[in-house]
Amino acid sequence: MPKKNSVLVPLFRETFASETDGLPGGWQVEQNTDLPQVPAIRAGEGCIELLSGGNKYLPVIPDTADAQVRMTCSVSYEEGTRFGFILCFRYDTLVGRGQYVRLTGSDKEKTVTFEYGTTRLNHFTPVQTKTMPADTALMAKPMTVTLEIRGASVKVEFLEQKAGFRVKAGSGRIALAREHFWDVLKVLDFSIDGDPPRQKGKEKTFTLPMPDSLTWYPIFCDVTLRDYGSCMDAELSFRGGVAETLAGEGNYHGMRADLLTRPYLKILTAERAEKHVLYGKTIVLVPQGIAPKYLYKLIYEKVDWPFCRNVRFLKPAGDFDLAAGFESWHHNASPNLELNPAETVFTINGKVLYSGEGITPGEQRKIEFLSQENKAILKKLPKSDPRLDLAEKFAKANHYFFEKEAPSFRIRLTSSQPLPARFEVTLEDAFLRSLSQLKYDMETHCTMLGVSPVNVVELTLEKLSGLDCGVYHLRVRSTDPSTPPLEDYCAFEIMSRKHDAPPPPLLSGLPFLYNARTETRGLMTDAFDPWIGASVNEGHYISCAVMLPAAVRQYRMLPTLKAYSRSNFSWISARTLDNPKPEDNTDIIKESDYINIADRNERMNLTWAYSYHGQRFQMMIDFLKTLNDPAFDLESLQEMQKKGEAMPVEIYLKVAEQYWEKWLDYACRVMADWTRDMQKKMRKINPRVQFAQYGPFHIYAAALKGPECPRMLGNAEITPDLNAFWQFEDYPFSCGYGLERGAYTLTGCLLAMPGSAIYPEIYTGGKLKQGCPDGAVFYAHPPFGSSIGAKERSPRLMIQYVVNYVYASGHLTAEGFRYWTRQGFQACRFTRPWYEALLEIWPVVLEHPADRPLRSAAFVSSEESWRTNQNRIIFGKGLIDVRNTATEDVPFVYEASRRAGVCAGFQLFDSELGKLTAEQVDTLVLPPLKGMSKAALKQIRRLHAQGVNLVASENVTGLEDLFGVVDTGKMSIITQVTPIGDFCRGLNEYCDDERCQGSYAVSDAEVLLQAEIPVLTLKRNAKAAAAFFNVPPHLVRSSRLHARVGYGKNSISQLMEAATGELMKRFSKSGIKISGGRLLACHTKDNAILVVVYNPDMERELITEITLSKKLIPSPQPEVNREITLLREDSENSVFRALLPPNEVLVMVFS
């Protein structure tokens, strides 16, 4: 027996941070009831909850003779009249014997009872009892008990009372049990100090590599094992990963991150696995010094790194191994390589048995697709690649073949659980459509992973000969009903041997996909990274790699990318390089297919007043010289420019007020010349290099922009030969606007810049929530750009993106109707479900290409109108927005029309009105008519006489008779807008914008909205009607979130939205009506009519009715992508009904 003054050491401290097999971590349950599935203990919020009596709960510690136990607990004492619990000590778990102290509180007697005795087989035999008075008020608060066992005595303190007892000698465990009473016993704190444990043998120390298949920044686990006989200590320290890397070159805010969810340690025996979760949340790691201050204050809990935890566990009776891992390891630079779980299995001597996707008991069944290693691609890999060993490993583990090279596949399934006995293996095309069923030979066996048995099934497939170049898929699916469902697929490709042949995804008809994560500092990988991972599907959909310059330079990547027929896109800019000067990056330019040198080409928006320094300041001075305006002191300005100073904002404001259109004309010409000169310089370095950059306009930061908007960035005269493709910044879900806005602006850019390739940038969100400092995003959709606490974006949104860009992009040109046909996407952080959504909808695009719109609304733009009507709004500080309402009226009507469920129409310039017939258009949506040519007005009059409705805003100069109004010549400001009659009954609007004014009075038109002057009028003519907004409709209660950085503001008026939508629904003669959702429709080149209806709501399902005119579709028997019901049919219409879950899309094709 240790002496009374022996030194006690900490044996147990409850932190409430871990769990074991779903129960509080570090506790053993002694099951004493006939309900073994009810352990009656659970992890609460910052506590452990004991739910009912019967079982004992033992902290996992070595046996100890002396001990000091300290526990704080609580009960809802008002719920009953009595409570009690038992602390056992010197307890022998093998025979169930020991000693105990029972503590009981009674409200009725207002006493506390201390009882000492012995226990055997869960019987408690009292030896001595002491009852003392107690303050019952203390029982309603957290109560602390201290139990000190020293030699032959035990001392107890509880509820401010003390008791002592003589006890028997011995050694053993500490156990806790509760009595039967009406409440949960909550353990708020628990600790044990005891005899110094005796270690069995030497401690073992070693380092484990965690799985390395998903990241260039490996994580390691340092392990120290101590054996105390009945139990062991495992001291774990996880280190490495992105947290221990430098931020990287450039100046941008994007962070590489490791998200490590619920790290754990498993104890593995032949029969089972005991899982100790070390932290019940996700550890979020980013490079030091780059994280914004709020990241670990508002979004995530900051966890110390290296992450250290100690696990004490009871030693199994026989041999055992260990496994350390994470229930999920998400590395945001390689999201498609995420492991669920990621674990390393090892012996107690530190030998690694396995490292990868978890296959130990309790984890999923692993499926691997394996192809022959001796592939032709190995001979194509450049020997100069400094990571040639990794490039060869990748080539062997992935599935890239050349034509006439027959792929030979095996599928291996591994699990500690039973595996299926029957399978179906299918060859699929690039779009996951079945081509044929494949034959296979099957072998099954059991192997040992250390002490754990593992089942393995291998399927050897027939050879795949004679496949054309392109992308394919293999799918394996269990057909065995006696095991849980199992299914997976992998992609592979056949490359052409021809020099400069397109990559397989383009040969299969996929759009041009790339992943330009240029905002992520220090990125060393890409969606196409032929150095890391096995059976990586993502790379087979990607046509162009975007490796950051620092990585390209360090690892000489570009020749290896070329071996796979991939092009590459290099960003030579301040966001990616500390030194972005093109002349200092000729080594990268020399081997690149596309480059972005936007820093040099001055691509900032011309409304950024603070951007006028250096070259842009000089451009402005050169422009001012052409004006011969003595108000500008050119000598002083030139002197300021030479000193490196910024242009005074007063100069900007004067130009914006008096010379804005002239300035944009000049700037666009100069920017085109700069681009052409820079292209010549770059092609001296690399004759085949092409420019690609953001543009033609950034609609995410704007509202109500059409064909005029490329001028704001100086892009209007950049022809396709000067820029290979534009990266179109359209972020509706980050910035809180509808998909119709981006579709309208993209179409307007195509109208203004025919032949341009515009590739929308699709932001999927990603798992790392970090906010965005871009003012157009940060304040756009609170909180912080919809990136904190927001629900994950559904991948089904990708289908909505596609149908809008493809089928809502109709525009009439001199050559006829055109659509968005040079198709591609910046597929930012796409994961498998997003690719699957794209692959699902893209066959519709290929098989039913848009040809021409149905009869629908034509949204007219006019350069003469916007140059003549200078209702200009200048607002802001450093970013001083310059708006012209004449360009905003038509986009406003378009967006309101789309939200009202009207079929998306098409765009055109007024110069093309003569090509339209009344059979093609039901409504002309017009800009202010002042300044438009007589020829254009004549065509408007012609179409109206043939039955085409008109919607115009601000002024109708030259066509007043059609609209039934007269210009008074006097501008009047409106305030209170009120509907007349039944039109929009119940909606009123107060307008306090002094710019919202008009000058027209009614002659023979009907007034629908009235204020101090008529706001909306309607004249019904012989075959059609003409509606007129006397004021800019979007100025009636404009958005007032002034903190949001941007260009233009939309209306937030319910009245103006409803009025515009109602007008457009009345005027629509497309032959299709829907009761809810959004509508797209067109004639296709395969002589079909395609109808798309989608649910824009991200949370609620939609039941919608689709009414189809028999004149348009006489025999409605559509091909559909989801089930619909024919509700009713008569001689005039067919009515279908569909249930659309959130974000879902219905596609109907009528041949």
N, C-alpha and C positions, 0 to 999 in steps of 0.2 A: 504493500500500500504506500503510495507516495506520501511524503511528509506533508504536514498541514500547510506549510509555506512554500510548496512546490510552485514553480512558475507555470502558469497556464498560457497557452498560445491560441490565436484565433483558429477555429476549425470550420466555422460556417458563418456566413453573413448573407441574409436574404436581400437580394437587390430587386426582385420582381422583374428581372430583365430576360430570364430564360424560361424555356419550357422543355419538357421531356415527354415525347409521344402525346402531345396535346395537354399535358398536365403541368402544374408548376414545376419548374426545373430544379433538380437537386434534391428531390424528395422521393422516398420510397413509400409505397402504399402497402401496408400489411392488411390483406383482405380478410376480414372476419365475418362477412355476411354471405348469404347465398345469392347475392346479386353482384357477381364480379364485374359486370358491365357498368356498374354504378360506383365509381371510386369515391364519390361524395366529397371530392375536393376539386376546386377549379381556380384558375387565375382570374382575379378581379382587377379592377382599375387601381393599381398601386397597392394591391393587397392580395392575400390568399384567402379564399373562402372555404370554410369547412361547413358542409351542408347538412350532415346528419351524423348520428352516433354510430358506433360499431367498429369502424376501421381505426387503425393507428397510422400515423404519418411520421416517418422517420427521416430527418435530414441525413444525407449520405455523408458520414464521417467515419474515421477509424474508431475502434473501441477506445473508450476513455474511462478512467476510474473517477478522477476529479473533474469537475466542470462548473462553469458558471453559465447559466442560461438566462437570457433576457428576452422577454416577449412583450410586445404591445398589441392589444387586441381591443375589439369593440363589439357590442351587440346593441340592437335597438331594444333597450331594456323595457320601454313602455309597452312592448308587445306581449310581455309575459311577466310572471312573478318570480322567476327563478332562472339561473343559468349556472353552468359549471363546465370545467374542462380538467384534463388530467395531463400531467407531465411525468413520463416514465424516465427512469435513469438506470444505468448499469443493466440495460435490458439486452437479453440474449435472444436474438431474432430466430435462432435455429430451434430453440425449445419453447419460445414464447414466455420466458420468465424474466422478472425483474422487479424493481421497486418503483413506487410512484408517490406523487403528491397530488391529491385532488383538491381543487379550489372551487367553492360553491358560494354564490351570492344569492341572498333571498330578500325580496322586497317586503314580504309579509312580516318576517321577523326582524328585518333591518339588520342582518348579520352577515358575516363572511365566515365560512368554515374551512379550516385547513385540515386535511386528512392525509396521514401517511400510512402506507401499507405495502403489501406485495401483490404481484400479479402473476397469474399462470393461466394460459389458454383463454386469455381475455376476461378471466374472473379477477375481481379486485377485492382483496381481503384487507379490511382496515386493521391497523395495529394501534394507532393513536389518533385522536381527533381533538381539535381545538376550535372553539367557536368564539367569535369576538364581535362586538358591535361594529357596524359599518355605516358610513355616510352614503345613503342610496343615491345622492346626487352625483357621486363619483362614478356610479355604475352606468350612468347615461353618457359618459365621456370615454375617450380612449383610455384604457386601463393598462398599466405596466406591471408585470410580474417579474421578479428576479428570484432565480433558484440557484443556490450555491451549494455544491456537494464537495466536501473536503473530508477525506478520511472517513471517520465514523459518524459524521454529522451532516445534516442538511439544513440550510437556513432559507426561509421563504419570506419575501416581502410582497404584499398585495393590498391594494385599497388602503394604503397608509397604516397597515397592520403588519406585524412580524410574527413569525413562528419558527421554532426549531425542533428537530427530531433526531434521535439516535438512529443510525441506519446500518445495514449490513455491508460487509466488505464485498468487493467485486469490481468488475469492469464490463463495459458494454456500450450500447447505443443510447441516444436520447430519442424519445418518442412523444408525440403529442396526440391526444384524443379529446373528443368533445363529448359532453353529456347530451341527453335528450332534452331540448327546450325549444321554445317557439321563436327561433330566429336563426339567421346565419351568423356563425362566429367568424369575424374578419380578423385575420392576422396582419397587422400593420407593420410589424417589425419583428425580426427573430434573429438572434445570434447565439453562438455557442463558442466559448473558450474552453479548452480542455488540455489534457496532457499532450506534450509534444509527440507527434506520431512517429512511430518507428518505421523507417523506410526499408523495404526489402530489396536488396541489391542496389546498384547504382542507378541514378536517374539517367534517362536516355534523351539526348538532344539531337535534333536533325531538322532539315528544311525540306518542305514539300513544294513542288511546283503545282499550282492550280492549273486547270485546263488552259491550253494556249491556243485553241483553235479560233478564237473570236477577236483577238486584240494583239496589237504590237506592243502593248505595255503589260507585261506579265505580272501576275500577282503570286506571291509566295506565302506560305504559312510556316512559321517557325514553331516547332513542337518540342515541348519538354514533358516527358512522362515520368511519374513517380509512383512506385508500387508500395502500398501500405498493407498488403496482405489481402484484406477483405475488399478493399476498394483501391482505386487508382486516381491520381490527379493527372489531367491533361491540360497543360498550359499552352494556349494557342495564341499566336501573334500573326495576324494577317498584315502584309505590307506590299508595297509596289503599286502597280496600276497608274492611272493618269495623275493621281494626287502627287506623285513623286516625279512628275515631268515638268519641263519648262513650258511656259505659256505658248511659245512659238512666235514666229515672225508675223508682222502685220499689226493692224491697229483695231481689229474688230472684236466684238463682244461674244461671239459664239464659243461655247465651251465643249471640249471633249469631256465625257463623263462615264464613270462606272456606277451602275446602280446595282448594288448587291443586296438582294432581298433575303432576309431571314437566314443568316449564316448558321451552320450547324456542325455538330460532330455526331457521328453514328458509331455505335458499338455493334459489330457484326459477328454473329455466330452462324452456324450451319442452319439453325432453325428460324432465326428472327433478326431484326435490326431494332436497336433502341436508339431513338433520335433525340438529341439534345439541341434545341434551338437556342442560340447564344444571344440573339437580339431579334425581337419580334417585328421589326419594321425594316425599312430599306435604308442601307447606308449609301449616301450620295457623295461621290468623290469627284472633284474637278481639280485642274491644275491650281496650285497655290498662286495667289495674287491676282487672279483674273475674275474670281467670283464677285458679283456685286454684293454690297453689304447686306442687302435684304434677303439674299438667297438662304442663309442659315438663320434668319430671324423671322421671316414671314412664311417661307415655303417649306423648308426642310429642317429637321433636327440635325444639328451638327454633332457628328460622332468622331471621337478621337481616332486618328490614324497615325501609326499602325493601330489596328483594332485588336485589343488584347482581352481574352477571357480565359477563365479557369473552369474546367469541368471536372467534378468529382463523380465517379460512377462506381457502382458495385461490379466487381470483377465477375465475369461469367464463369461457370463451373469448368468449362473446357476451353479449347483454343478459340481465339477470336482475333478479328482484325478491326481496323478503324477506317472511317471515311470522313473527310472534312470537305465542306462545300457550301454552296448557296442554293436556296430553292430556286432562285433565278439570278442569272448574271446577264445584265443588259449593258452592252458597251455601245453608246449612242453613235459612235463612228461606224459601227458595223451592226446595225440593228437586226439584220437578217441572220446573223450568226449567234443570236441569243441562245443561251443554254438554260433549259428548264428541266431538271436542275443541272448545276455544274459541280462535279465532285471529283476528288482524288481519293482512291482507296489505297491503304497502306498497311503494312504489318506493324506490330508494336516495336519492331527494330528499325523502322523507317524505310523499308523497301516499298517502292511504289508499285502496286499491282495493276492499277488502271487509273487513267485520268481523262475525263471527257464528260459527255452527257450521262447523267446518272442512270445506272441500271441496277443498283442494289435494291433489296426488298423495300417495297413501298413506293418505288419510282416507276416511271412509264416504261413501255416497251420500245426499245430502240430499233429504228429501221435505217439500214445503210444501203445505198445504191453504189455498187462497185463496178467499174469497167476495166478492161485490160490496161495494164500499165504501159506497155510498149506502143505508145501512140505516136503518130506521125508528127504531132506538134512538138515533140521533144527535139526533133532535128531542126525545127525552126527557131528555137530559143537562142538568142544571141549569147555567145560565150563571154561577151563583155559585161553581162549582167552581174553586178557584185553580189547579188543574192541568187545566183543560179541554182544553188541547192534547193532553195525554197521554191523557185519557179518550177523546177523539175518535180518536186514533191506535189505542188499544186496540179501540174499537168497530169500526173498519175492518179490523183485522187478526184479529179473532176472529169467532165465529159465533153471535150472538144475534139471533134473528128474532122477529117477532110473528106471531100467527095471520093467515092470508091474505097473508103476505109470502113469496113463493116464493124459497127459497134458490137461488143460482146459484153453483156451485163450479168451480174449476179446481184441478188437482193438478199441481204443478211438481216435477220431479226434476232434480237437478243433481249432476254428478260429473265428475271428471277421468278416471274409468274408463268403459268402455262401459256403456250403460244398456239395459235390456230393450226388446224391440220389441213385446211383447204383454203386456196387463194384464187383470185382472178387477177391476171396481169394484162394491162391494156396499153397499147401504143396510141398516143394522142398527138394531135397536131399542136401548133404553137399556141392555139387558143383553147387548149384543154378539151378538144372534141375528139371522140373516139375514132381511131382509124382501123384498128384490128385487135383481136384477142391474141395473146402470145402464148406459145407452149413453153413449158419449163420442166426441169427435173428438180425434185425436192429431196433434200437430205436433212435429217434432224439428229441432234446429239446434245448431250449435257456435258458441260465443262465446269471446271472449278475456278472461281475467282477468289483466290486465297482459301478461306474456309467455307465460302458461300457457293452453293450450286447455281449454275446459270444455264438456262435453256437457250439453244441456238437452232434456228431454221435457216437453211440456205436454199434459194431458188436460182438455178442456172437457166437463163433464158435462151431461146433460140437466137441465132445471130440475125442482126438487122441489116440486111444487104439491100442495095439499090435505092436508098433514100435520097431524095433530092436535097439540094442545099437549103438550109433553113433551120428553124427551131422545132424541137419535138419534146414530148413528155412521156415518161413511163409512170404508170399508176399501178400500185399493188393494193388490193383490197381483200380482206378476209371474207370468206363465204362460210365460215364455221360458226353456227349459232351457239355453240357451247362455250365460246369465249367472248369477252367484250369486243365490240366493233374495233376494227383496226384498218387504217387507210392512210396512204401517203403517196406523194409523187415526187419525181425529180425531173428537171429539164436537162436536155442535151442538145447539141447542135452539130450540123454538118456544114463546114466552111468550104468556100470555093477555093480552088487552087489558082484561079486567075489573078493576075496582078491587079491591085486596086479594085477588086470586086467588093461590092457592099458587104457589110457584116451580115450574118444569118438573120438577126431580127428584122432587118430591113428587107431581106429577101423573102421573108415570110409575111411581110405586109404590116409589121408592127410600126407604130410611129417612131420617129427619131427620139430616143430617150437618153438622157444623161442626168447626172446628179451633181450639181455645182454647189457644194457646201462651202462656198468661199468665205462665209462668215465665221466658220469654225477655226479658231486659232490652232496652229500646230498640227493640223490634220495630216496623217501620213498614209491614208487609205482612200478608197473610192468605192462606189457601187460596183465598178469593175476593177477588181484587184487580183491579178493572177499570181499572187504570192501567198495567199492565206485562205484557209478553209477547205472543206471537202464537200462535194455535191452542192455547190453554191448555186442556187437557181437564179438569183438576181442578175448575175453577169450575163446570162443568156438573153436577157431582154434589153440590155444596154448597148447602144451603138457607139457611144463616145465617152471616153474616160475624162475625168476632171481631177487630176492630181495637182495638189498645190505646188508652186514652184520650188519651195525648199525641199520637199520630198523628191521631186523630179531630179533636182540637182544632186542630192545626196546619194540617190540609188540608181541614177541613170535609167529611168523607167521606160522612156518612150519607145526604144526599139523592141522591148518585150511586148508592149501593147500592140505594136504594129504586127507582131507575129500572129496575133489573134484577129487581125483585120479590123481592129478598132481604131477610130480616129481619137484625137485628144484635143482638149480645150484648155489652154493655159491662161490664167488670170495674172497679168503683169500689173498689179495695182497695189496701192498702199494698204488695202485690207489684207493682202496675202504676203507682202514683202516689206522688209525694212527699207530696201532700196529698189523702188519700182521703175527706175528709169529704163526704157527699152534698150538704150545703148549699153547698159550694164547687164542685160539679160539676154544677149544674143544667142547664148548657148541653148537656151530653152526655145526661143523663137525659131531657131534654125530647124528644130525637129517637130514643131507644133503644126497641127492642121488649122486650128482656130486660136486666136488670141484676143484677149480683151485688154486694151491699154487705155481704158476710159479716163484714167487720171490725166493722161497726156491729151486726150481728145476733148477735154472740158465738157463732159456730159451732164453737168449739173443743170437743174431746172433754171431757166432764165428768170424766174421769179425769186430766186434766192439772192436777196440784196447783198448778203454778206459774201457771196461768191465772186463779187466784182473786184478782183485784185489780179495782179500779174497779167497773164495773157488775156483774160476776159476783160479786164479793165482797159487794156490796150485796144481790144476789139470795139469797145464802146466809144473810146476816143476817136477811132477811125470812122465809126458811124456818125458821130456828132460832126465831124468835119464835112460830111456830105450834106448837112442840113443848112449850113451857113446861118445858124441862129446865134446872134451876138449874145444871147443870154448865157451861153456856155463859155466859160473862161478856159479855153483849150490849153493855153500855155501852163496855167496853174495845175490843171488836171494832169498834163503830161509830166510835169515835175513830180507830182505826187506818185504817179505810177512808177517812175524811175526809182523813187525812194523805197518802193515796195509797200506803199500804203494802200489801204482799201479805198475804193471810190466812195465819196460822200453819198449818203442815202438820199439827200436832196436831189442829186442828179438823177438817180433811179426814179424817184417819184415824178419828176418833171417829164422824163421820157415816158413813163407809164401813162401819164395824163394826156400827153400831146402827141407822142410819136410811137405808140406801142406796136401797132401793126407794121409800121415801117421798120422798126427795130427788129421785130421777129423775122421779117423778110430778109433783112441784111444778115442777121445772125445765122439763119438757115443756109444762106449762100456761102458764107464764110466757113461754117462748120463742114459743109460738103467739100469745100476746097481743102480744108485742113485734113479731112479724112482721106481725100484722094492723094494728097501729098504724103501723108503718113503711110498710106498703103504702098506707094512707090518705094519709100524708104525701107519698109518692112520686107518687101519682096526682093530687095537687093540682098537681104539676109536669107530669105526663104521664098523662092519664086511661087510656091503653091499656098502660102499662108493666107488665111482669110480672117477678117474681123468678125467678131460676134460680141454682143454687149446687151446691157439692159435697154429696154425700150419697146416700141417707139415712144411709149408713155407709161408712167407708173400710176395705174388707175387705183391701186390700193390706197393712195394718198389723196384721192380726188373724188369728185362727184359731177355727174352731168357733163361728160366729155365725149365729143364725137370726132369727126375727121379733122377738126382744127387742132387737136391737142398735140400731135407730134411737133408742131411749131414751138411749143413751150420749152422743149428740150433741144431745139435746133436740129431736129431730125427730119424735117419735112422733105428735104432734098437729098436725103441719103438713099440712093438707089440700091437694088439688090446686088449689083456688081460690087458695091462698096461695103456691104455688110451681109455676111452669109446668113445669119439669123439673129433675131431679137429675142431676148429673154423678157417675157411680158409679166410684170409684177401685178398679179391679180390675186389678192388674199381675202376673199369674202368672209371666211369663217374666223380669221384672225382679227379682221377689222370691222366685222359686224354689218355687212351689207349683202344684198342678194346677188346670186349668180348672174342675173340679167344685166347688171351694171358692167361687168367685165366683158360679157359677150357683145354688148353694144359698142363698147370702146374698141375692142379688138376688130370688130367689123368696120368701124369708122376708120381705123388705121389702115386696114386693107383697102378701103375705098380711096384714101388719100395717098397711099403708097403701094400701088398695085404691084403684084409679084413678090412682095416681101414674105419671107418666112418668119412667122411669129410663133414662138414656142411658150405657151403659158407656164408659169412657175407654180407648181402645186405644192403647197405646204400641208403636210399631213399632221403636223403638231409634234409628234415625238413624245417619248416618255419623260424626258427631262423638262420640267417646268421651270423656266428661268426668267420669264418676262422678256420684253424687248424694249431697248432704250429709244428706238425709232419713234419719234413723237406721233407719227401717223398711225402707229400700231399701239403704242403704250396707252394712249388715251382713247383708242378707237372703240374698244369693246371691253370695258372694265370687267374684272380687274386685270390690268396690265396686258392688254391684247389677248384676253381670253386664255391666258396661259397659266393661271393659278386657280386651282379648284375647279377648273372646267372639265366637263366630261370629255372622254376621248372622242375624237371625230370619227364618225363611221366611214369605213372605206367605201361604202356605197355612194358616198358623195362623189367619188371619181366618175361614176356613171353619169351623174348629173353634169359634172364638168364637161365630159365628152359630148353629150348630146347638145349642150348649149353652144359650145364652140363649133361643132360640126354642122348642126341643123338650124341654129339661130343666126348664122353668119351670112345669110343671103344679102347680096348687094348687086345692084344693076350698074354695069359699066358700058362703055362704048361697044364692047364685044359681046354683051349679053349678061345673063345672070352668072355670078360667080360666088363661091363659098370658100371657106378656110380649107385649103387642100394641101398646102405645104405643112404637113402636120408633125408636131413633136411636142415634147413636154420636158420641162426641168422637173424630173421626178424626185423631189427633195425628200430624202429619208423614207422612200417607199418601203413598206414591209409586205410580206406575202399577201395579206388580204387586199392591199391596194393594187398590187399587180394582178391579182385574180379578178378584181372588179374591172380593170382595164381590159384584160384578156376576154372577159365575158361580153363586154359591149363592142369591142373593136370589130368582130366579124360583121356586125350590123353596118358599121361604117364602110367596110370593104365591099359588102354584098349589095348595099343599098345607098350608094353615094348620092348626095343631094344634087338635084338638077335645077329646080326652080321652085319658088314658093307657091303655096296655094294662093287663091285670091285672099289678100290680107292687106294690112296697113303698110303704106310706104312712108318712111321717115326721111324727110327731105332736108338736105344741108345745102347752104348757098354761101359761097365766098363773098358774093356781092352783098348779101344781107349782113354778114358779120362785119364787113368793112364799112358799111353805110350806117348801121345801127350801133352806135357807140354808147350804149347804156352800160357804162363801165363802172365796176366796183373795185376799189383799191383798198385792201385791208391787211393789217398785220404789222409785225415788226421785222426782224431779220429775214423771215420769209414773208414777203409782202405780196399777197395774192392779187392778181390782176384778172378780173373776170369780165365777161361780156354776156349779159343775159340773152342776147340774140343767139348765142350758140348753146344755151342751156335749156331753152324752152322745149325743144323737140326731145332731147334725152329724158326730160322729166315725164313727158307724156308716154314715152316708150316704157319706162320703168313702171309707172302706175298701171299701164295697160297690161304688162306681163303679170304684175301682182294680182290683177283682177281676173286672171285666167284667160285672157284673150290670146289667140294664136300669135306667136312672134312673127312680126312682119319682116320687112327688108329695108335697106338703106339705099339712097342714091343721091347724087348731086342734081341740082335743078336743071343742069344742062342736059340731063338724060330723060326729062319728063316726056319728051316727044316719043320715046320708045314704048311708053306704057299704053295699055288699053284698059278699058273698064273691066274686062274679064280677068285682068291680073291684079287689080287693086280695088279694095273697097273703101279705103280712106287715105287721103293725103294729109299727113301731119307736117305742117309748114312752119318755117321760121318766120320772123317779121318780114313782111313783103317789100318794105321800102328798100329800094336799091336793086331789086331783082329785075332782070331784063324783061322787056315787053314780050319776047318770045316765050319765056318761062311762064309769065302771067297768062299768056294765050293758051298754053298747054293746060294750065290749071283750070281755066274756064272750060276748055274742051272736055276734060275728064269729068268735071262736075256736071256738065250738061248730059253726059253719058251715064250718070248715076253714081259717081264717086263722091263720097262725103269729104268734107274739109274740116280740119282743126287748125286754127292759127292762133298766134299770140302776139301781143304788144301793138302791132299795126298791120293793116290789110290794105296798104296803099295800092290803088289801082283796081281793087276788087271789092270795094265797099258795098256795091250793090248785091253781090252774092251773099255777103254776111249780114246785110240789113242794118248797117251802122254808118254813122258819119263822124268824121274827125272834127272836133270842136276847135282844135288848135290850142286848147288850154289843158295842161296837165293837172290832174286832181289826185290827191293822196287818199287812199282808202284806209278805213279803220275796222269797222264792224261789218263782217261779211255774213249775209243771211240768205239761206235758200228760199226760193219762191215756190209755192205750191207743194206738190208731192216730191219734187226732186230733192234728194238728200235730206228729207224731212228730219228734223231733230238735231242736225249738226249746225253749229255756228262757229265762227272763228273771229278772234280779235287780231288785227294786224297792226303792229306798231313800227313798221319799217317805212321810213319816209321815202325810200326808193321805190316802194310799191305803188305806182301811180299810172294812170292812163288818161287818154284824151278823147275817147269815143263815146258818143251817145247813140241811142237806138233810133232807127228810122222805122223799119218794119220787122225787126227781129223780136223774138221772145226772150225775156230775161229769166235766166235760171238761178243766178247768184247776184245779189244786189248789195252794194255798199253805198258810199256817197255817190258813186257812179255805177253803172252796170259792170259787174266783174266777169260774168260768163253769159254769153248770149247764144241763141240758136235760131237760125232761119231755115225753115223747111221749104225747099224749092221743088221744082217739078218732079225730079227723080232722086234727089239726094238732099242732105242737110249740110249746113255750114255752121260750125261752132267757133266762137271767138272768145279768147281770154283777153280782156281789156288791159290786164296787167301781167307782168311775168308771173306765171302761176306758182312757181317754186319760191317766190319771195314772200308769199303769204305764210308767215310763220316758218322761217328758215331754221335749220339746226343752229343751236346756240352754244354748242360745246366748243368754245373758242380755244380751249387748251389744245384741242386736237389739231395737229399740223396738217395742212392739206390745201387743195386747190378746188375751190367751189364748195357750195353747201347745198344740200338737198332740203326740200320742204319736209317738215314733220307735221303738217296740217292734216288731220283726219278728213276735214271737209274737202280740201283740194284733191287729196288722194282718192276719196270716194267719188267725187264729181268727175274726175278725169277717167277713172275706171269705168264708171257707169256710162259715160259718153262712148267710150271705145267699145264696150260690150254692145251697146245699141247699134253702133255703126258696123260691127263685124259681120261679114258675109262669107266667112271662110268655109261654111258648111259643117263646122265642128264647134260644139260647145261643151264645156265641162262645168260641173257644179263646184269643183274645188281643185286646188293644186295649180300647177303651171302646165302650159300647153305649147308644144312645138309640132309642126307638121310641114311636109313638103312633098312635091313630086320627086321621084328618084330616077336615076339614069337607067334603072332596070324596069322602067315603066310601072312602078308601083306607087302607092301613096303611103307614106310613113307617118304615123301619128305617135307622139311621145307625150305621156302625161306623167308628171312626177310630184312627189310629196316633198315640199321644201322644209317641212318641220322636222327638227332633229329629235323631238321627244314624243310627239303624238302621231298616232296612225290616222289615216284619212280614208274615208269612204267617198268615192267620187263617181258621178254618173257622166258618161261620155255620150253625147247625142250626135249622131252622124246623119247628114242629109243624104237621102237617096239620090239626089241629083249629083252629088259628089261621088258617092260610093253606092252604086245600085245594089250590089250583092255583097253585103258585109260578112265575109268569112275570113277574118284576119289570122295570120300567124302571130302568136303572142309569146312573150317571155315569161308570163305568169297568168294564173287562172283569172278569168273574167266571167261574168254572167250576162247573157242577153236578157234584159228585163222585159222589153216590149218592142214591137216592130209594127209599123203601119205603112201606108203608101208614101209617106213623106220622110220618115225618120226611123233609124234604128237606135235603140238606147241600150248601152252596156253599162255595167257597174263593176267597179274594182275596189278591192281593199288594198291600200298601200301602206305598209308599215313606215315608220320614220325613215326619211331619205330614200325610199324605194322609188323605182322607175318602171313604168309600164311602156313597152314598145309594141305597137300594133303595125303590121305590114299588110296592106291590102293589095294584092297582085291584080 
